[in-house]
């Protein structure tokens, strides 16, 4: 790709979209773009796996096509479906139009054409798109099952999909493919072998502070560092669901909307719903626990 000649180019393009990327992840994305290989991202929820697909699509000026995975997702929902309602209307019209004189075979051939096809994400990604090959995001692959993974082998291995009525449709220019998984289950090795792989972990303090500065630039620097230190300390606690970077950003936006200038146990208690999503976790952070974690966070900031 002309816009991406070095790893630094990737970092620059993502930074322009407010996405702060570590060296390992930017290297994996660079190689994916240069080699035309899918990139498989695993990690905890809220660590920026989905956002990287959005950021690279925006940075390159490409269309983003998203396949949101879920339990029971099948090939027809991912590739294409026939518009049965429109087909039935066409059948009825043919029956009423006696002058047309179409035989059943000709009508059948006309019904199963692309005029009656509803394209889903995988087929759309194989089609030419304005601005160049699209970014295909296959999000939360771990929510699907093994049969759907097996179906994806053709799409990711040869960049093509097959419809029984129309045959094989192959991408003239392969899409940029990013797959994500929250690792609620293991994805089969056969699928992983077709991809480059990167683990997306929680960022360290400095990187998360950089992310927060990029995404919530109006937040005062002192409060921003307190927020990051508190969240980093909170992740060491025994929680059902630790807050990701997405929650850090949401919490910071809430604090900004409330015109908060510093963290306090009361402010934390009032806004925990932006940071934690399970009542058991929220209940654990009563005033004394919140005060303890805040004291630890400020102690960690003291040397800085």
NORNORRA-V817497 format. One record per pair of residues at least 4 apart in sequence whose ideal C-beta (glycine too) atoms are under 8 Angstrom apart, sorted by the first residue. I is the first residue (numbers start at 1). GAP is how many residues later the second one is. D is the distance in whole Angstrom. If there is no record, write none. Layout:
((I	GAP	D) (I	GAP	D))
This chain:
((1	32	6) (1	33	7) (1	59	7) (3	6	7) (3	10	7) (3	56	8) (3	57	6) (4	5	5) (4	6	6) (4	9	7) (4	26	7) (4	29	5) (4	30	7) (4	56	8) (5	4	6) (6	4	8) (6	24	7) (7	4	7) (7	16	7) (7	19	5) (7	20	5) (7	23	5) (8	4	6) (9	4	6) (9	21	8) (10	4	6) (10	11	7) (10	16	5) (10	19	5) (10	20	5) (10	23	7) (11	4	6) (11	10	6) (11	15	5) (12	4	7) (13	4	7) (13	42	8) (13	43	7) (13	46	4) (13	47	7) (14	5	4) (14	6	8) (14	7	5) (14	12	7) (14	38	7) (14	41	5) (14	42	7) (14	45	6) (15	4	7) (15	5	7) (15	6	8) (15	199	7) (16	43	6) (17	37	8) (17	38	4) (17	41	5) (17	42	5) (18	37	7) (18	196	5) (18	197	5) (19	29	7) (19	32	6) (19	33	6) (19	36	4) (19	195	8) (20	183	8) (20	187	6) (20	190	5) (20	191	5) (20	194	6) (21	4	5) (21	5	4) (21	8	7) (21	31	7) (22	4	7) (22	181	7) (22	185	6) (23	4	6) (24	4	7) (24	174	7) (25	4	6) (25	27	7) (25	173	5) (25	175	6) (26	4	6) (27	4	6) (28	4	6) (28	11	6) (28	168	6) (28	169	7) (28	170	4) (29	4	6) (29	10	6) (29	23	7) (29	27	7) (29	169	8) (30	4	6) (31	4	6) (31	6	7) (31	165	6) (32	4	8) (32	5	5) (32	6	7) (32	7	4) (32	144	7) (32	146	8) (32	164	5) (33	23	8) (33	143	7) (35	161	8) (36	138	5) (37	157	8) (37	158	6) (37	159	5) (38	118	5) (38	139	4) (38	140	7) (38	141	6) (38	156	6) (38	157	4) (38	158	7) (39	138	7) (39	139	5) (39	140	7) (39	156	6) (39	157	5) (39	158	8) (39	159	7) (40	139	5) (40	141	7) (40	147	8) (40	151	8) (40	152	6) (40	155	4) (40	156	7) (40	157	5) (40	158	7) (41	8	4) (41	11	7) (41	137	7) (41	138	7) (41	139	5) (41	140	7) (41	157	6) (41	158	8) (41	159	5) (42	7	8) (42	138	8) (42	139	5) (42	140	8) (42	141	5) (42	155	7) (42	156	8) (42	157	6) (42	158	7) (43	4	5) (43	6	6) (43	139	7) (43	140	7) (43	156	6) (43	157	3) (43	158	6) (44	138	7) (44	156	8) (44	157	7) (44	158	7) (44	198	7) (44	200	6) (45	137	5) (45	196	8) (45	199	6) (46	197	7) (46	198	2) (46	199	6) (46	200	4) (46	201	6) (47	153	5) (47	154	7) (47	155	6) (47	156	8) (47	197	5) (47	198	6) (48	4	6) (48	152	6) (48	163	8) (48	196	8) (48	197	6) (48	198	7) (49	4	8) (49	131	4) (49	151	5) (50	4	7) (50	87	7) (50	89	6) (50	130	6) (51	4	6) (51	195	8) (52	4	6) (52	126	7) (52	148	8) (53	4	6) (53	11	7) (53	13	8) (53	82	6) (53	84	4) (53	86	8) (53	125	4) (53	127	8) (54	4	6) (54	10	6) (54	83	8) (55	4	6) (56	4	6) (56	6	8) (56	79	6) (56	120	7) (56	122	8) (57	5	5) (57	6	7) (57	7	4) (57	77	8) (57	78	4) (57	119	8) (58	6	8) (60	71	8) (60	72	7) (60	75	8) (60	116	8) (61	70	5) (61	71	8) (62	67	7) (62	69	5) (62	70	6) (62	71	7) (62	72	5) (62	73	5) (62	114	7) (63	66	4) (63	67	7) (63	68	7) (63	71	4) (63	72	7) (64	70	7) (64	71	5) (64	73	6) (65	56	5) (65	59	5) (65	60	5) (65	64	8) (65	69	5) (65	70	7) (65	71	5) (65	72	7) (65	110	7) (66	55	7) (66	71	5) (66	73	6) (67	11	6) (67	53	8) (67	54	4) (67	55	7) (67	69	7) (67	70	7) (67	71	5) (67	72	7) (68	71	5) (68	72	7) (69	4	6) (69	69	7) (69	70	6) (69	71	5) (69	72	5) (69	73	8) (69	74	5) (69	75	5) (69	79	8) (70	70	8) (70	73	5) (70	74	7) (71	72	6) (71	73	7) (71	74	7) (72	73	8) (73	4	6) (73	5	6) (73	70	8) (73	71	5) (73	75	6) (74	4	7) (74	74	7) (75	4	5) (75	73	7) (75	76	5) (76	4	7) (76	5	5) (76	44	8) (77	4	7) (77	43	6) (78	42	6) (78	43	6) (78	44	5) (78	70	7) (78	73	8) (79	41	5) (79	43	5) (79	44	5) (79	82	5) (79	84	7) (80	37	5) (80	38	6) (80	39	5) (80	40	5) (80	43	5) (80	81	8) (80	83	6) (81	36	8) (81	37	5) (81	39	7) (82	5	6) (82	30	7) (82	34	6) (82	35	7) (82	36	7) (82	83	8) (83	4	6) (83	33	5) (83	34	7) (83	35	5) (84	4	6) (85	4	7) (86	4	6) (86	30	5) (87	4	6) (87	24	5) (87	29	5) (88	4	6) (89	4	6) (90	4	6) (90	17	8) (90	20	7) (90	21	6) (90	26	7) (91	4	7) (91	16	7) (91	20	7) (92	4	6) (93	4	6) (94	6	6) (94	8	6) (94	13	5) (102	4	5) (102	5	5) (102	8	8) (103	4	7) (104	4	6) (105	4	7) (106	4	6) (107	4	6) (108	4	7) (109	4	8) (111	5	6) (112	4	7) (112	53	4) (112	54	7) (113	4	7) (114	52	7) (117	46	8) (117	49	8) (119	4	5) (119	5	5) (119	8	7) (120	4	7) (121	4	6) (121	15	7) (122	4	7) (122	14	8) (122	33	6) (122	39	5) (123	4	7) (123	38	6) (123	40	8) (123	46	7) (124	5	8) (124	10	7) (125	9	6) (125	11	4) (125	46	7) (125	50	4) (125	52	8) (126	33	7) (126	34	7) (126	35	6) (126	43	5) (126	44	7) (126	45	4) (126	49	7) (127	44	8) (128	44	6) (128	45	7) (129	4	7) (129	5	4) (132	41	7) (133	38	7) (133	40	4) (133	41	6) (133	42	5) (133	43	6) (134	41	5) (134	42	7) (135	40	7) (135	41	5) (135	42	8) (135	43	7) (136	39	4) (136	40	7) (136	41	5) (136	42	7) (137	41	5) (137	42	8) (137	43	7) (138	14	7) (138	39	7) (138	40	7) (138	41	4) (138	42	7) (139	40	8) (139	41	5) (140	40	6) (140	41	7) (140	42	6) (141	8	7) (141	38	5) (141	39	7) (141	40	5) (141	46	6) (141	50	8) (142	39	4) (142	40	6) (142	41	6) (142	42	5) (142	43	5) (142	45	6) (143	41	7) (144	4	4) (144	5	7) (145	4	7) (146	4	6) (146	42	6) (147	4	7) (148	4	7) (149	4	8) (149	38	7) (149	39	5) (149	41	8) (149	42	5) (150	38	8) (150	40	8) (151	4	7) (152	4	5) (152	39	6) (153	4	5) (153	37	6) (153	38	7) (153	41	7) (154	4	6) (154	6	6) (154	7	7) (154	8	7) (155	4	7) (155	5	7) (155	6	6) (156	21	6) (156	35	7) (156	38	5) (156	39	7) (157	37	5) (158	12	7) (159	11	7) (159	12	4) (159	15	4) (159	16	7) (160	8	5) (160	9	6) (160	10	4) (160	11	7) (161	7	7) (161	8	6) (162	5	7) (162	6	5) (162	7	7) (163	4	7) (163	6	7) (171	4	6) (177	18	8) (179	16	7) (181	6	6) (187	4	6) (187	5	6) (188	4	7) (189	4	6) (190	4	8) (191	4	7) (192	5	6) (202	6	8) (202	33	6) (202	40	8) (202	42	7) (202	43	7) (203	4	4) (203	5	4) (203	8	6) (203	42	6) (204	4	7) (205	4	6) (205	23	6) (205	24	7) (205	27	6) (205	95	8) (206	4	6) (207	4	6) (208	4	6) (208	20	5) (208	23	7) (208	24	7) (208	37	6) (208	40	6) (209	4	6) (209	15	6) (209	16	6) (209	19	5) (210	4	6) (211	4	6) (211	34	6) (211	37	8) (211	38	7) (212	4	6) (212	7	7) (212	12	5) (212	15	7) (212	16	6) (212	36	6) (212	37	7) (212	40	6) (213	4	6) (213	6	8) (213	8	8) (213	11	6) (215	34	5) (215	37	8) (216	8	7) (216	33	6) (216	36	4) (216	37	6) (216	40	6) (218	38	6) (219	4	6) (219	5	5) (219	8	7) (219	33	5) (219	36	7) (219	37	5) (220	4	7) (220	41	7) (221	4	6) (222	4	7) (222	40	7) (223	4	6) (223	32	7) (223	37	7) (223	38	6) (223	39	6) (223	40	7) (224	4	7) (224	28	7) (225	4	6) (225	76	6) (225	79	7) (226	4	6) (226	36	7) (226	37	5) (226	71	7) (226	72	7) (226	75	7) (227	4	6) (227	21	7) (227	24	6) (227	25	5) (227	28	7) (227	36	7) (228	4	6) (228	20	7) (229	4	6) (229	68	4) (229	69	7) (229	71	5) (229	72	5) (230	4	6) (230	33	6) (230	38	7) (230	63	6) (230	64	6) (230	67	4) (231	4	7) (231	12	6) (231	16	8) (231	17	5) (231	20	7) (231	44	7) (232	4	8) (232	65	7) (232	68	8) (233	4	8) (233	60	5) (233	63	5) (233	64	5) (233	67	7) (234	5	7) (234	8	7) (234	9	6) (234	41	8) (234	51	8) (234	59	6) (235	4	8) (235	7	5) (235	8	7) (237	5	8) (237	47	7) (237	56	7) (239	37	7) (239	39	8) (239	42	5) (239	45	7) (240	38	5) (240	40	6) (240	41	5) (241	35	7) (241	36	6) (241	37	6) (241	40	6) (243	4	4) (243	5	6) (243	8	8) (243	32	5) (243	33	6) (244	4	7) (245	4	6) (246	4	6) (247	4	6) (247	27	7) (247	28	5) (247	29	8) (247	30	8) (248	4	6) (248	27	8) (249	4	7) (250	4	7) (250	24	5) (250	25	7) (251	4	6) (251	20	6) (251	23	5) (251	24	5) (252	4	6) (253	4	6) (253	21	8) (254	4	6) (254	17	5) (254	20	5) (255	5	4) (255	8	8) (255	12	7) (255	16	7) (256	4	7) (258	9	7) (258	12	8) (258	13	7) (260	7	5) (262	5	8) (263	4	6) (263	5	6) (263	31	6) (263	34	8) (264	4	7) (264	30	8) (265	4	6) (265	22	5) (265	25	5) (265	26	5) (265	29	7) (266	4	6) (266	21	8) (267	4	6) (268	4	6) (268	17	7) (268	22	5) (268	26	7) (269	16	8) (269	18	7) (269	21	6) (271	4	7) (272	4	5) (272	10	5) (272	13	6) (273	4	8) (273	9	7) (276	5	4) (276	6	5) (276	9	7) (277	4	8) (278	4	7) (279	4	6) (280	4	7) (281	4	7) (284	5	6) (285	4	5) (285	5	5) (285	8	7) (286	4	7) (287	4	6) (288	4	6) (289	4	6) (290	4	6) (291	4	6) (292	4	7) (293	4	6) (294	4	6) (295	4	6) (296	4	6) (297	4	7) (298	4	7))
